[in-house]
Amino acid sequence: MSGSTTATAASFAAPPVDQRRAIIALIALSVSAFTFVTAENLPGGLLTLIAPDLGRTTSEIGLLVSAYAAVVVLTSLPLSRLTRRFPRRYVLAATTAVCAVGTLWSAVAIGYADLMVARMVTALGQALFWSVVTPAAASLFAPAVRGKMIARLAIGNSLAPLLGVPLGTWVGQQSSWRTAFLAFSVVSLVACITMAVAMPNVDAEESGTARGTHPSMRRFLVLMAVTVLLVTGGFMMITFVTQFLLETAGFPDRYLSALLLGQGAAGLTGTLLIGQVLDKRPWQTVLVALGLLTCALLLLWGLGHNPAIALVGLALFGLAFSAIPPALSFLSMQVAPGATESATAISSSVFNIGIGGGSALGALVVATVGVGTVPLVGAAFVLAALAVLAIDLRATARPATAPRPATAPRP
């Protein structure tokens, strides 16, 4: 059998587990992703409630996101290697249990320092979760549909801003920000139990997810550069979106939950759309998403003081940004120069470098020139990511120069 025929046969190989159980496990993984993304971003939705209660500025509350990201950056790869011999089912359940404990701790935190420590504990669970969840989810399905299934896993990510953060913001406004953290501690506990029951054990070597399908150190480094740039720019806006909507766009407090719900709905749409094309054109999908994200940020900066245009910009931002994480996860597995779990751990660390850098840089911009400038600085980073990826795709697509045929010497 020829190499191409073998590759084609492999891409449509039978999935390694019963598909009904695989779908249940994927839903459980997606619920866990929902809890982690909500826990990570909940301070953004509760920014204007936590700050006065703890006697801190909104910039200082924004640093709760930066510290969270720093823990993920420093511990993702070590934790992944430390637990590589344990069944993924129990590792993933344990990470969600840590999320439940950390969010409960956040709910009862005595002050700012105590809340910061609680956030760091929660981040330990997230560091390991994102290192192993993508290869674990991919191992449940045949290679030909793994991109689509990774996008479905990311529905949990998209539902976090659609349901999690708006619901947490609403609960915080109706009761207190502590009640919001307590509610999501319960959700995390339910996800933990579901994970322990539903997740089957699949050998990574047997499923073909232990190593990259198209290993390339150069492309992996390009992907990491694109990741850190675009996430830095995106999370400048994500961290301070509520303050932007209140102070720049001029929306009343009572509309915050609905506005974040609209952004989340656009994000869910983006996640569903990307699943239809990710297996065929993953790099081009990221390129288009980066272009839309740049346009959204520039629109928010230039015309975000107009409430109607701010709504359009917010929806476009949600649509574009939500398409990016599943594409990055899928591409990290493809071009991993070594073990996929090490590659996804590094990718998660780089992603969180962008989160921490974006929230910290956003805090600096807010403290110096105001929240209205945040989208402009964010757009500059996203545009840089777009340029890096476009240059790489052009270089990859350029055909090699054909050697000139030898000519006989003239007599």
Backbone hydrogen bonds, N-H to C=O, Kabsch-Sander energy under -0.5 kcal/mol:
donor,donor_aa,acceptor,acceptor_aa,energy
6,T,2,S,-2.3
7,A,3,G,-2.4
8,T,4,S,-2.3
9,A,5,T,-2.5
10,A,6,T,-2.4
11,S,7,A,-2.0
12,F,8,T,-0.9
12,F,9,A,-0.6
13,A,10,A,-1.6
17,V,140,L,-0.5
22,A,18,D,-2.1
23,I,19,Q,-2.2
24,I,20,R,-1.8
25,A,21,R,-2.6
26,L,22,A,-2.4
27,I,23,I,-2.3
28,A,24,I,-2.1
29,L,25,A,-2.5
30,S,26,L,-2.5
31,V,27,I,-2.4
32,S,28,A,-2.0
33,A,29,L,-2.4
34,F,30,S,-2.2
35,T,31,V,-2.1
36,F,32,S,-2.1
37,V,33,A,-2.6
38,T,34,F,-2.2
39,A,35,T,-2.6
40,E,36,F,-2.5
41,N,37,V,-2.1
42,L,38,T,-1.7
44,G,41,N,-1.2
45,G,41,N,-1.1
46,L,42,L,-1.9
47,L,44,G,-0.7
49,L,46,L,-1.8
50,I,46,L,-2.9
51,A,47,L,-1.9
53,D,49,L,-1.2
54,L,50,I,-2.3
55,G,51,A,-0.7
56,R,51,A,-2.9
61,I,57,T,-1.8
62,G,58,T,-2.1
63,L,59,S,-1.0
64,L,61,I,-1.6
65,V,62,G,-1.3
66,S,62,G,-1.0
67,A,63,L,-2.7
68,Y,64,L,-1.5
69,A,65,V,-2.3
70,A,66,S,-2.2
71,V,67,A,-1.8
72,V,68,Y,-1.6
73,V,69,A,-2.5
74,L,70,A,-2.1
75,T,71,V,-1.7
76,S,72,V,-1.8
79,L,75,T,-2.4
80,S,76,S,-2.1
81,R,77,L,-2.3
82,L,78,P,-2.3
83,T,79,L,-1.6
84,R,81,R,-0.7
86,F,83,T,-1.8
90,Y,87,P,-0.6
91,V,87,P,-1.9
92,L,88,R,-2.8
93,A,89,R,-1.7
94,A,90,Y,-2.3
95,T,91,V,-2.0
96,T,92,L,-1.7
97,A,93,A,-1.7
98,V,94,A,-1.9
99,C,95,T,-1.6
100,A,96,T,-1.9
101,V,97,A,-2.3
102,G,98,V,-2.9
103,T,99,C,-2.4
104,L,100,A,-1.7
105,W,101,V,-2.4
106,S,102,G,-2.1
107,A,103,T,-1.7
108,V,104,L,-1.2
109,A,106,S,-0.9
115,L,111,G,-2.4
116,M,112,Y,-2.3
117,V,113,A,-2.0
118,A,114,D,-2.2
119,R,115,L,-2.2
120,M,116,M,-1.8
121,V,117,V,-2.1
122,T,118,A,-2.1
123,A,119,R,-2.1
124,L,120,M,-1.2
124,L,121,V,-0.5
125,G,121,V,-1.1
126,Q,122,T,-1.7
127,A,123,A,-2.6
128,L,124,L,-1.5
129,F,125,G,-2.4
130,W,126,Q,-2.5
131,S,127,A,-0.7
132,V,128,L,-1.3
132,V,129,F,-0.7
133,V,129,F,-2.2
136,A,132,V,-2.1
137,A,133,V,-2.7
138,A,134,T,-2.7
139,S,135,P,-2.0
140,L,137,A,-1.4
141,F,138,A,-1.7
144,A,11,S,-1.9
145,V,142,A,-1.7
146,R,143,P,-1.2
149,M,145,V,-2.2
150,I,146,R,-2.4
151,A,147,G,-2.0
152,R,148,K,-1.7
153,L,149,M,-2.3
154,A,150,I,-1.7
155,I,152,R,-1.3
156,G,153,L,-1.5
158,S,154,A,-2.2
159,L,155,I,-2.7
160,A,156,G,-1.1
162,L,158,S,-1.4
163,L,159,L,-3.7
164,G,159,L,-1.7
165,V,160,A,-3.5
167,L,163,L,-2.4
168,G,164,G,-2.9
169,T,165,V,-2.8
170,W,166,P,-2.7
171,V,167,L,-2.9
172,G,168,G,-2.4
173,Q,169,T,-2.2
174,Q,170,W,-2.2
175,S,171,V,-2.6
180,A,176,S,-1.2
181,F,177,W,-1.6
182,L,178,R,-2.1
183,A,179,T,-2.3
184,F,180,A,-1.6
185,S,181,F,-1.2
186,V,182,L,-1.4
187,V,183,A,-1.6
188,S,184,F,-1.9
189,L,185,S,-1.8
190,V,186,V,-2.1
191,A,187,V,-2.2
192,C,188,S,-2.2
193,I,189,L,-2.0
194,T,190,V,-2.4
195,M,191,A,-2.5
196,A,192,C,-2.1
197,V,193,I,-1.5
198,A,194,T,-2.8
199,M,195,M,-2.1
202,V,200,P,-0.6
207,S,203,D,-1.9
208,G,204,A,-0.8
208,G,205,E,-0.6
209,T,204,A,-2.0
210,A,204,A,-1.0
212,G,336,A,-0.6
212,G,338,G,-1.0
213,T,333,M,-0.6
214,H,334,Q,-3.4
216,S,335,V,-2.0
220,F,216,S,-2.0
221,L,217,M,-2.3
222,V,218,R,-2.1
223,L,219,R,-2.4
224,M,220,F,-2.1
225,A,221,L,-2.2
226,V,222,V,-2.6
227,T,223,L,-2.3
228,V,224,M,-2.4
229,L,225,A,-1.8
230,L,226,V,-2.5
231,V,227,T,-2.4
232,T,228,V,-1.6
233,G,229,L,-2.0
234,G,230,L,-2.6
235,F,231,V,-2.8
236,M,232,T,-1.0
237,M,233,G,-0.9
237,M,234,G,-0.5
238,I,234,G,-2.1
239,T,235,F,-2.0
240,F,236,M,-0.9
241,V,238,I,-0.9
244,F,240,F,-2.2
245,L,241,V,-2.5
246,L,242,T,-1.9
247,E,243,Q,-2.9
248,T,244,F,-1.9
249,A,244,F,-2.1
251,F,245,L,-2.6
255,Y,252,P,-1.7
256,L,253,D,-1.8
259,L,255,Y,-2.5
260,L,256,L,-2.6
261,L,257,S,-2.0
262,G,258,A,-2.1
263,Q,259,L,-2.1
264,G,161,P,-0.5
264,G,260,L,-2.3
265,A,261,L,-2.2
266,A,262,G,-1.9
267,G,263,Q,-2.0
268,L,264,G,-2.5
269,T,265,A,-1.9
270,G,266,A,-2.1
271,T,267,G,-2.1
272,L,268,L,-2.2
273,L,269,T,-2.3
274,I,270,G,-2.1
275,G,271,T,-1.1
276,Q,273,L,-1.5
277,V,274,I,-1.2
278,L,274,I,-1.9
280,K,277,V,-0.8
281,R,277,V,-2.6
285,T,281,R,-1.7
286,V,282,P,-1.7
287,L,283,W,-1.9
288,V,284,Q,-2.2
289,A,285,T,-2.3
290,L,286,V,-2.4
291,G,287,L,-1.8
292,L,288,V,-2.3
293,L,289,A,-2.3
294,T,290,L,-2.3
295,C,291,G,-2.0
296,A,292,L,-2.3
297,L,293,L,-2.2
298,L,294,T,-2.3
299,L,295,C,-2.2
300,L,296,A,-2.2
301,W,297,L,-2.2
302,G,298,L,-2.8
303,L,299,L,-2.6
304,G,300,L,-1.1
306,N,303,L,-1.9
310,A,306,N,-2.6
311,L,307,P,-1.8
312,V,308,A,-1.5
313,G,309,I,-2.7
314,L,310,A,-2.4
315,A,311,L,-2.2
316,L,312,V,-2.5
317,F,313,G,-2.3
318,G,314,L,-2.3
319,L,315,A,-2.4
320,A,316,L,-2.4
321,F,317,F,-2.8
322,S,318,G,-1.7
323,A,319,L,-0.7
323,A,320,A,-0.6
324,I,320,A,-0.5
324,I,321,F,-1.2
327,A,323,A,-0.9
328,L,324,I,-2.6
329,S,325,P,-2.4
330,F,326,P,-2.4
331,L,327,A,-2.5
332,S,328,L,-2.3
333,M,329,S,-1.6
334,Q,330,F,-1.6
335,V,331,L,-2.6
336,A,332,S,-0.7
340,T,210,A,-2.3
343,A,339,A,-2.0
344,T,340,T,-3.0
345,A,341,E,-1.9
346,I,342,S,-2.4
347,S,343,A,-2.7
348,S,344,T,-2.5
349,S,345,A,-2.2
350,V,346,I,-2.8
351,F,347,S,-2.7
352,N,348,S,-2.1
353,I,349,S,-1.7
354,G,350,V,-2.0
355,I,351,F,-1.8
356,G,352,N,-2.9
357,G,353,I,-3.0
358,G,354,G,-2.7
359,S,355,I,-2.6
360,A,356,G,-2.4
361,L,357,G,-2.8
362,G,358,G,-2.5
363,A,359,S,-2.2
364,L,360,A,-2.0
365,V,361,L,-2.5
366,V,362,G,-2.8
367,A,363,A,-2.3
368,T,364,L,-1.5
369,V,365,V,-2.3
370,G,365,V,-1.8
373,T,370,G,-1.4
374,V,371,V,-1.2
377,V,373,T,-1.8
378,G,374,V,-2.3
379,A,375,P,-2.4
380,A,376,L,-1.5
381,F,377,V,-1.3
382,V,378,G,-2.1
383,L,379,A,-2.6
384,A,380,A,-1.6
385,A,381,F,-1.9
386,L,382,V,-2.3
387,A,383,L,-2.1
388,V,384,A,-2.3
389,L,385,A,-2.3
390,A,386,L,-2.4
391,I,387,A,-2.3
392,D,388,V,-1.9
393,L,389,L,-2.7
394,R,390,A,-2.2
395,A,391,I,-2.2
396,T,392,D,-2.4
397,A,393,L,-2.1
398,R,394,R,-1.4
